């Protein structure tokens, strides 16, 4: 095998149409995580275009 560069142009990055869509289950779980959240954040972890983890961090505000 030679290490000479290929005559072919580099392959363009995959378009969003080539990536799997966010599933209804993932959207429902993200919505559930947001429901009732007053202060905090919801983080969706994505690997290879797929939601693999949802993290919810809730903060409690203490009165003055």
C-alpha angles and dihedrals in degrees: 000000000000125000092217115131117262121254088226120096116244115274112256118241116272114270122235088255088065092053122084114257122246105270125240088243092057092047091048092050092048089050090049090051091052094047111105094001110140101168124013141051144276118214125194114202112209128194122181091349094306127110104238102167139020121200125194121195116187123193125201118215113215119214120250 
